[in-house]
Amino acid sequence: MAAFAARAPFPVGHCRQEDLGFRVAASRTRVITMAEGDSLVMVNGDMVLHPRFLEDHLEAARPGHFVHGSCVLLSERTTARVLSRSFHPD
């Protein structure tokens, strides 16, 4: 996270909470109150994002609108194949 934040051309924040069961609403509320910019992108730690994930969100963003993505649940075999590849551009 720190390495990404150091390279990013925009401010990057990080909010973590102790795993005491499913409390996603509390975590998201905390993140929203911390936000200072015009855009807010929230991802979970178990997500694998494609290299242009943030660029795609910025391209779709419009003032006063909400952009929502979706996730795809992969099989264990497919997950292992995806994670064995590099998703970071050179």
N, C-alpha and C positions, 0 to 999 in steps of 0.2 A: 504494500500500500504506500509506504513512504517513498519508494523509488518511483512509482507512478506519479504521485503528487509532485515530486521534484521535477519531473519531465513535462507535466501537463501545462499547456498554455493558458490555463484557467485555474481558479482556486479550487482545491479539492478538500472536502471535509470527510471525516470518518466518525461514525458513532457506533459503539459496540455496547451490547448489554449482556450480562451474565445469562447463561442458558438455564432458566428456571421454568421451563415449559413454554408452551406456545403463547407468546406475548407480542405478536407482530404489530398490533395496533399501538401499543405503548411505545414501541421502538420507532415506528413511523411518525407518531405525534412528536416525539423528542427531536427527530431529524428535521421535521418541518419547522419547528420553533427555532432551530439553529440556523436555518437557511438564510442567506443574505443576498443571493443573486436573483436574477430574473428567471432562471430555470432551475429545476430540481429534478435530478435523476436518481432514483433509488433502485438498488440491486441487492440481491441477497448473496451471501458468501458462497453459496453452493451453485451459483450460476456460472456458466462458461459463456462469455460474450464474444461475438465475432469482432474482428479488428476495427470495423467501422461503426460499431454500436453507437457511440456518442455522436459521431458525425450524422448518422441516420436520424437520430432523435432531433438534433439541431435543425436538420433540413425539414423535418415534419412539423416542428414547433411553430405555433401561431399565437400571438397575444390573446389571452382570454380563453384558450382552448387547452384541453387535456389530451396528452398523447399516452396511449397505453400499449404496452407490448404484450407478448404472450410467451409462454414457455412450451417447450416440447420435452416430454419425458422420454428418455432414451433407454433402451435395454442395457443391461450391464455390459454386454459384449460391445455394443455400439459406443457406449460411454468410454470404455477402455480404449477403443480405436480413436475416438475424438481427442481424448486427453493425451494420447501418445504423439500427437502432431503438434507442431508449433503454430499458435494462432497469432503470434506477434510479428508484425511486418519487420523486415530487415532495416 
